[in-house]
Amino acid sequence: MTSNRTGLGKRHKRINKESKLFALLYEKLPEYRHVNTPYTLKVTRLCNDFRIAPQGFYNWVREDFLPQKQAVPLTRLSGSLITLEDLIPFVMKD
């Protein structure tokens, strides 16, 4: 798969390219960044560690929304720099 601005690969190029949630995850989950591909996350590893289906992750990024019950587990991922305060805009979406 080739990379695009979303960092989700060619297959998912319809995902919101300006996703603020993706930008936050990229910034605050350094252990999940691809080293050789800029602005790309290791989605498979992230989903395995977070115990979610990749489609769920892609939906969150597409919608710029995070289910409230997923906020705390996201802060507990290995190397996560995410705080609950960081996630408020995504769980409190109108």
VEXBAPA-829686 format. One record per atom (N, C-alpha, C, O): residue in one letter; x, y, z; atom name. Coordinates in steps of 0.2 Angstrom, whole numbers, plus 5000, padded with zeros to 4 digits. Example, Ala and Ser with C-alpha at 12.3 -4.5 7.8 and 13.67 -1.06 7.14 Angstrom:
# VEXBAPA-829686
{"a", {5066, 4972, 5039}, "N"},
{"a", {5062, 4978, 5039}, "CA"},
{"a", {5066, 4984, 5039}, "C"},
{"a", {5071, 4983, 5042}, "O"},
{"s", {5064, 4989, 5035}, "N"},
{"s", {5068, 4995, 5036}, "CA"},
{"s", {5064, 5000, 5039}, "C"},
{"s", {5067, 5006, 5040}, "O"},
***
This chain:
# VEXBAPA-829686
{"m", {5004, 4994, 5000}, "N"},
{"m", {5000, 5000, 5000}, "CA"},
{"m", {5004, 5006, 5000}, "C"},
{"m", {5009, 5007, 5003}, "O"},
{"t", {5002, 5011, 4996}, "N"},
{"t", {5006, 5017, 4996}, "CA"},
{"t", {5003, 5022, 5001}, "C"},
{"t", {4997, 5021, 5003}, "O"},
{"s", {5007, 5027, 5004}, "N"},
{"s", {5005, 5031, 5009}, "CA"},
{"s", {5001, 5037, 5006}, "C"},
{"s", {5003, 5039, 5000}, "O"},
{"n", {4997, 5040, 5009}, "N"},
{"n", {4994, 5047, 5007}, "CA"},
{"n", {4994, 5051, 5013}, "C"},
{"n", {4996, 5049, 5019}, "O"},
{"r", {4991, 5057, 5013}, "N"},
{"r", {4991, 5062, 5018}, "CA"},
{"r", {4988, 5059, 5025}, "C"},
{"r", {4990, 5062, 5030}, "O"},
{"t", {4983, 5055, 5024}, "N"},
{"t", {4980, 5052, 5030}, "CA"},
{"t", {4984, 5047, 5034}, "C"},
{"t", {4983, 5046, 5040}, "O"},
{"g", {4989, 5045, 5031}, "N"},
{"g", {4994, 5040, 5034}, "CA"},
{"g", {4990, 5033, 5035}, "C"},
{"g", {4992, 5029, 5039}, "O"},
{"l", {4985, 5032, 5031}, "N"},
{"l", {4981, 5026, 5031}, "CA"},
{"l", {4982, 5021, 5025}, "C"},
{"l", {4979, 5016, 5025}, "O"},
{"g", {4986, 5023, 5021}, "N"},
{"g", {4987, 5019, 5015}, "CA"},
{"g", {4982, 5021, 5009}, "C"},
{"g", {4977, 5024, 5010}, "O"},
{"k", {4984, 5019, 5003}, "N"},
{"k", {4980, 5020, 4997}, "CA"},
{"k", {4973, 5017, 4998}, "C"},
{"k", {4968, 5021, 4995}, "O"},
{"r", {4972, 5011, 5001}, "N"},
{"r", {4966, 5008, 5001}, "CA"},
{"r", {4961, 5013, 5005}, "C"},
{"r", {4955, 5012, 5004}, "O"},
{"h", {4963, 5017, 5009}, "N"},
{"h", {4958, 5021, 5013}, "CA"},
{"h", {4959, 5028, 5012}, "C"},
{"h", {4958, 5033, 5016}, "O"},
{"k", {4960, 5030, 5005}, "N"},
{"k", {4961, 5037, 5004}, "CA"},
{"k", {4955, 5041, 5004}, "C"},
{"k", {4956, 5047, 5004}, "O"},
{"r", {4949, 5038, 5005}, "N"},
{"r", {4943, 5042, 5006}, "CA"},
{"r", {4942, 5045, 5013}, "C"},
{"r", {4937, 5049, 5014}, "O"},
{"i", {4946, 5043, 5018}, "N"},
{"i", {4946, 5045, 5024}, "CA"},
{"i", {4948, 5052, 5025}, "C"},
{"i", {4952, 5055, 5021}, "O"},
{"n", {4944, 5056, 5030}, "N"},
{"n", {4945, 5063, 5031}, "CA"},
{"n", {4953, 5065, 5031}, "C"},
{"n", {4956, 5063, 5036}, "O"},
{"k", {4955, 5068, 5026}, "N"},
{"k", {4962, 5069, 5026}, "CA"},
{"k", {4964, 5075, 5031}, "C"},
{"k", {4970, 5076, 5032}, "O"},
{"e", {4960, 5078, 5034}, "N"},
{"e", {4961, 5084, 5038}, "CA"},
{"e", {4959, 5081, 5045}, "C"},
{"e", {4958, 5086, 5050}, "O"},
{"s", {4959, 5075, 5047}, "N"},
{"s", {4956, 5072, 5053}, "CA"},
{"s", {4961, 5075, 5059}, "C"},
{"s", {4967, 5074, 5059}, "O"},
{"k", {4957, 5078, 5063}, "N"},
{"k", {4961, 5081, 5069}, "CA"},
{"k", {4962, 5075, 5074}, "C"},
{"k", {4967, 5075, 5078}, "O"},
{"l", {4958, 5070, 5074}, "N"},
{"l", {4959, 5064, 5078}, "CA"},
{"l", {4966, 5060, 5076}, "C"},
{"l", {4970, 5058, 5080}, "O"},
{"f", {4966, 5060, 5069}, "N"},
{"f", {4972, 5056, 5067}, "CA"},
{"f", {4979, 5060, 5068}, "C"},
{"f", {4984, 5057, 5071}, "O"},
{"a", {4978, 5067, 5068}, "N"},
{"a", {4984, 5071, 5069}, "CA"},
{"a", {4986, 5070, 5077}, "C"},
{"a", {4992, 5070, 5078}, "O"},
{"l", {4981, 5070, 5081}, "N"},
{"l", {4982, 5069, 5088}, "CA"},
{"l", {4985, 5062, 5089}, "C"},
{"l", {4990, 5062, 5093}, "O"},
{"l", {4983, 5057, 5086}, "N"},
{"l", {4985, 5050, 5087}, "CA"},
{"l", {4993, 5050, 5085}, "C"},
{"l", {4997, 5047, 5088}, "O"},
{"y", {4994, 5053, 5079}, "N"},
{"y", {5001, 5053, 5076}, "CA"},
{"y", {5005, 5057, 5081}, "C"},
{"y", {5011, 5054, 5082}, "O"},
{"e", {5003, 5062, 5084}, "N"},
{"e", {5008, 5066, 5088}, "CA"},
{"e", {5009, 5063, 5095}, "C"},
{"e", {5014, 5063, 5097}, "O"},
{"k", {5004, 5060, 5098}, "N"},
{"k", {5004, 5057, 5104}, "CA"},
{"k", {5005, 5050, 5105}, "C"},
{"k", {5005, 5047, 5111}, "O"},
{"l", {5006, 5046, 5100}, "N"},
{"l", {5007, 5039, 5100}, "CA"},
{"l", {5014, 5038, 5096}, "C"},
{"l", {5014, 5035, 5091}, "O"},
{"p", {5019, 5040, 5098}, "N"},
{"p", {5026, 5040, 5095}, "CA"},
{"p", {5028, 5032, 5093}, "C"},
{"p", {5031, 5031, 5088}, "O"},
{"e", {5026, 5028, 5097}, "N"},
{"e", {5028, 5021, 5096}, "CA"},
{"e", {5024, 5018, 5091}, "C"},
{"e", {5026, 5012, 5088}, "O"},
{"y", {5019, 5021, 5088}, "N"},
{"y", {5015, 5018, 5083}, "CA"},
{"y", {5016, 5022, 5076}, "C"},
{"y", {5012, 5020, 5071}, "O"},
{"r", {5021, 5026, 5076}, "N"},
{"r", {5022, 5029, 5070}, "CA"},
{"r", {5027, 5025, 5065}, "C"},
{"r", {5031, 5021, 5068}, "O"},
{"h", {5026, 5025, 5059}, "N"},
{"h", {5030, 5022, 5054}, "CA"},
{"h", {5037, 5026, 5054}, "C"},
{"h", {5036, 5032, 5053}, "O"},
{"v", {5042, 5022, 5054}, "N"},
{"v", {5049, 5026, 5054}, "CA"},
{"v", {5050, 5029, 5047}, "C"},
{"v", {5053, 5034, 5046}, "O"},
{"n", {5049, 5024, 5042}, "N"},
{"n", {5051, 5026, 5035}, "CA"},
{"n", {5046, 5030, 5031}, "C"},
{"n", {5047, 5032, 5026}, "O"},
{"t", {5040, 5030, 5034}, "N"},
{"t", {5034, 5033, 5030}, "CA"},
{"t", {5031, 5039, 5034}, "C"},
{"t", {5028, 5038, 5039}, "O"},
{"p", {5033, 5045, 5032}, "N"},
{"p", {5030, 5051, 5036}, "CA"},
{"p", {5023, 5051, 5037}, "C"},
{"p", {5019, 5049, 5032}, "O"},
{"y", {5020, 5054, 5042}, "N"},
{"y", {5013, 5055, 5044}, "CA"},
{"y", {5009, 5048, 5043}, "C"},
{"y", {5004, 5048, 5040}, "O"},
{"t", {5012, 5043, 5045}, "N"},
{"t", {5009, 5036, 5044}, "CA"},
{"t", {5009, 5032, 5051}, "C"},
{"t", {5014, 5032, 5054}, "O"},
{"l", {5003, 5029, 5053}, "N"},
{"l", {5003, 5025, 5059}, "CA"},
{"l", {5003, 5018, 5057}, "C"},
{"l", {5001, 5016, 5052}, "O"},
{"k", {5006, 5014, 5062}, "N"},
{"k", {5005, 5007, 5061}, "CA"},
{"k", {4999, 5005, 5064}, "C"},
{"k", {4998, 5003, 5070}, "O"},
{"v", {4994, 5005, 5059}, "N"},
{"v", {4987, 5004, 5061}, "CA"},
{"v", {4986, 4997, 5063}, "C"},
{"v", {4982, 4996, 5068}, "O"},
{"t", {4989, 4992, 5060}, "N"},
{"t", {4988, 4985, 5062}, "CA"},
{"t", {4990, 4984, 5070}, "C"},
{"t", {4986, 4981, 5074}, "O"},
{"r", {4996, 4986, 5071}, "N"},
{"r", {4998, 4986, 5078}, "CA"},
{"r", {4994, 4989, 5083}, "C"},
{"r", {4992, 4987, 5088}, "O"},
{"l", {4992, 4995, 5081}, "N"},
{"l", {4988, 4999, 5085}, "CA"},
{"l", {4981, 4996, 5087}, "C"},
{"l", {4979, 4996, 5093}, "O"},
{"c", {4978, 4993, 5082}, "N"},
{"c", {4972, 4990, 5083}, "CA"},
{"c", {4973, 4983, 5087}, "C"},
{"c", {4968, 4982, 5091}, "O"},
{"n", {4978, 4980, 5086}, "N"},
{"n", {4979, 4974, 5090}, "CA"},
{"n", {4980, 4975, 5097}, "C"},
{"n", {4977, 4972, 5101}, "O"},
{"d", {4984, 4980, 5098}, "N"},
{"d", {4986, 4982, 5105}, "CA"},
{"d", {4980, 4985, 5109}, "C"},
{"d", {4978, 4985, 5115}, "O"},
{"f", {4976, 4989, 5105}, "N"},
{"f", {4970, 4992, 5107}, "CA"},
{"f", {4964, 4987, 5107}, "C"},
{"f", {4958, 4989, 5110}, "O"},
{"r", {4964, 4982, 5104}, "N"},
{"r", {4959, 4977, 5103}, "CA"},
{"r", {4953, 4979, 5100}, "C"},
{"r", {4947, 4978, 5103}, "O"},
{"i", {4954, 4982, 5094}, "N"},
{"i", {4948, 4984, 5090}, "CA"},
{"i", {4949, 4982, 5083}, "C"},
{"i", {4955, 4981, 5081}, "O"},
{"a", {4944, 4982, 5079}, "N"},
{"a", {4945, 4980, 5072}, "CA"},
{"a", {4947, 4986, 5068}, "C"},
{"a", {4946, 4992, 5070}, "O"},
{"p", {4951, 4985, 5063}, "N"},
{"p", {4954, 4991, 5059}, "CA"},
{"p", {4948, 4995, 5057}, "C"},
{"p", {4949, 5001, 5056}, "O"},
{"q", {4943, 4992, 5055}, "N"},
{"q", {4937, 4996, 5052}, "CA"},
{"q", {4935, 5001, 5057}, "C"},
{"q", {4933, 5006, 5056}, "O"},
{"g", {4935, 4999, 5064}, "N"},
{"g", {4933, 5003, 5069}, "CA"},
{"g", {4937, 5009, 5069}, "C"},
{"g", {4935, 5015, 5070}, "O"},
{"f", {4944, 5008, 5069}, "N"},
{"f", {4949, 5014, 5069}, "CA"},
{"f", {4947, 5018, 5063}, "C"},
{"f", {4947, 5024, 5064}, "O"},
{"y", {4947, 5015, 5057}, "N"},
{"y", {4946, 5020, 5051}, "CA"},
{"y", {4939, 5024, 5052}, "C"},
{"y", {4939, 5029, 5049}, "O"},
{"n", {4934, 5021, 5055}, "N"},
{"n", {4928, 5025, 5056}, "CA"},
{"n", {4929, 5031, 5060}, "C"},
{"n", {4926, 5036, 5059}, "O"},
{"w", {4933, 5029, 5066}, "N"},
{"w", {4934, 5035, 5070}, "CA"},
{"w", {4938, 5041, 5067}, "C"},
{"w", {4936, 5046, 5068}, "O"},
{"v", {4943, 5039, 5063}, "N"},
{"v", {4947, 5044, 5059}, "CA"},
{"v", {4942, 5048, 5054}, "C"},
{"v", {4942, 5054, 5054}, "O"},
{"r", {4938, 5044, 5051}, "N"},
{"r", {4934, 5047, 5046}, "CA"},
{"r", {4929, 5051, 5049}, "C"},
{"r", {4928, 5057, 5046}, "O"},
{"e", {4926, 5050, 5054}, "N"},
{"e", {4921, 5054, 5058}, "CA"},
{"e", {4924, 5059, 5063}, "C"},
{"e", {4921, 5063, 5065}, "O"},
{"d", {4931, 5058, 5064}, "N"},
{"d", {4934, 5063, 5069}, "CA"},
{"d", {4930, 5062, 5076}, "C"},
{"d", {4929, 5067, 5079}, "O"},
{"f", {4929, 5056, 5077}, "N"},
{"f", {4925, 5054, 5083}, "CA"},
{"f", {4927, 5048, 5087}, "C"},
{"f", {4930, 5043, 5084}, "O"},
{"l", {4927, 5048, 5094}, "N"},
{"l", {4930, 5043, 5097}, "CA"},
{"l", {4924, 5041, 5102}, "C"},
{"l", {4922, 5045, 5106}, "O"},
{"p", {4922, 5034, 5102}, "N"},
{"p", {4917, 5032, 5107}, "CA"},
{"p", {4920, 5034, 5114}, "C"},
{"p", {4926, 5032, 5116}, "O"},
{"q", {4916, 5036, 5119}, "N"},
{"q", {4918, 5038, 5126}, "CA"},
{"q", {4921, 5032, 5129}, "C"},
{"q", {4926, 5033, 5133}, "O"},
{"k", {4919, 5026, 5128}, "N"},
{"k", {4921, 5020, 5132}, "CA"},
{"k", {4929, 5019, 5130}, "C"},
{"k", {4932, 5015, 5133}, "O"},
{"q", {4931, 5021, 5124}, "N"},
{"q", {4937, 5020, 5121}, "CA"},
{"q", {4943, 5025, 5124}, "C"},
{"q", {4949, 5024, 5122}, "O"},
{"a", {4941, 5030, 5127}, "N"},
{"a", {4945, 5036, 5129}, "CA"},
{"a", {4950, 5033, 5134}, "C"},
{"a", {4956, 5034, 5133}, "O"},
{"v", {4948, 5030, 5139}, "N"},
{"v", {4953, 5028, 5144}, "CA"},
{"v", {4958, 5023, 5142}, "C"},
{"v", {4964, 5024, 5143}, "O"},
{"p", {4956, 5018, 5138}, "N"},
{"p", {4960, 5013, 5135}, "CA"},
{"p", {4965, 5016, 5131}, "C"},
{"p", {4971, 5014, 5130}, "O"},
{"l", {4963, 5021, 5127}, "N"},
{"l", {4968, 5024, 5122}, "CA"},
{"l", {4974, 5028, 5126}, "C"},
{"l", {4979, 5028, 5124}, "O"},
{"t", {4972, 5030, 5132}, "N"},
{"t", {4978, 5034, 5136}, "CA"},
{"t", {4982, 5029, 5139}, "C"},
{"t", {4988, 5030, 5141}, "O"},
{"r", {4980, 5022, 5139}, "N"},
{"r", {4984, 5017, 5142}, "CA"},
{"r", {4989, 5013, 5137}, "C"},
{"r", {4992, 5008, 5140}, "O"},
{"l", {4988, 5015, 5131}, "N"},
{"l", {4992, 5011, 5126}, "CA"},
{"l", {5000, 5012, 5128}, "C"},
{"l", {5002, 5017, 5131}, "O"},
{"s", {5004, 5008, 5126}, "N"},
{"s", {5011, 5008, 5127}, "CA"},
{"s", {5014, 5014, 5124}, "C"},
{"s", {5013, 5016, 5118}, "O"},
{"g", {5017, 5018, 5128}, "N"},
{"g", {5020, 5025, 5126}, "CA"},
{"g", {5016, 5030, 5124}, "C"},
{"g", {5018, 5035, 5122}, "O"},
{"s", {5009, 5029, 5126}, "N"},
{"s", {5004, 5035, 5124}, "CA"},
{"s", {5006, 5041, 5128}, "C"},
{"s", {5007, 5041, 5134}, "O"},
{"l", {5005, 5047, 5125}, "N"},
{"l", {5006, 5053, 5128}, "CA"},
{"l", {4999, 5057, 5128}, "C"},
{"l", {4999, 5063, 5130}, "O"},
{"i", {4994, 5053, 5126}, "N"},
{"i", {4987, 5056, 5126}, "CA"},
{"i", {4984, 5056, 5133}, "C"},
{"i", {4985, 5052, 5137}, "O"},
{"t", {4981, 5062, 5134}, "N"},
{"t", {4977, 5063, 5141}, "CA"},
{"t", {4970, 5063, 5139}, "C"},
{"t", {4968, 5064, 5133}, "O"},
{"l", {4966, 5062, 5144}, "N"},
{"l", {4959, 5062, 5143}, "CA"},
{"l", {4957, 5069, 5141}, "C"},
{"l", {4952, 5070, 5137}, "O"},
{"e", {4960, 5074, 5143}, "N"},
{"e", {4959, 5081, 5141}, "CA"},
{"e", {4960, 5082, 5133}, "C"},
{"e", {4956, 5086, 5130}, "O"},
{"d", {4965, 5078, 5130}, "N"},
{"d", {4966, 5079, 5123}, "CA"},
{"d", {4960, 5076, 5119}, "C"},
{"d", {4958, 5078, 5114}, "O"},
{"l", {4956, 5071, 5122}, "N"},
{"l", {4951, 5067, 5119}, "CA"},
{"l", {4944, 5070, 5120}, "C"},
{"l", {4940, 5068, 5116}, "O"},
{"i", {4943, 5075, 5124}, "N"},
{"i", {4937, 5078, 5125}, "CA"},
{"i", {4934, 5081, 5119}, "C"},
{"i", {4928, 5079, 5118}, "O"},
{"p", {4937, 5084, 5114}, "N"},
{"p", {4934, 5086, 5108}, "CA"},
{"p", {4931, 5081, 5104}, "C"},
{"p", {4926, 5082, 5100}, "O"},
{"f", {4934, 5075, 5104}, "N"},
{"f", {4932, 5069, 5100}, "CA"},
{"f", {4926, 5065, 5103}, "C"},
{"f", {4923, 5062, 5100}, "O"},
{"v", {4926, 5065, 5110}, "N"},
{"v", {4920, 5061, 5113}, "CA"},
{"v", {4914, 5066, 5114}, "C"},
{"v", {4909, 5063, 5115}, "O"},
{"m", {4915, 5072, 5114}, "N"},
{"m", {4910, 5077, 5115}, "CA"},
{"m", {4907, 5080, 5109}, "C"},
{"m", {4904, 5085, 5109}, "O"},
{"k", {4908, 5076, 5103}, "N"},
{"k", {4906, 5079, 5097}, "CA"},
{"k", {4899, 5080, 5096}, "C"},
{"k", {4895, 5076, 5099}, "O"},
{"d", {4897, 5086, 5093}, "N"},
{"d", {4890, 5087, 5092}, "CA"},
{"d", {4886, 5082, 5088}, "C"},
{"d", {4881, 5083, 5086}, "O"},
***
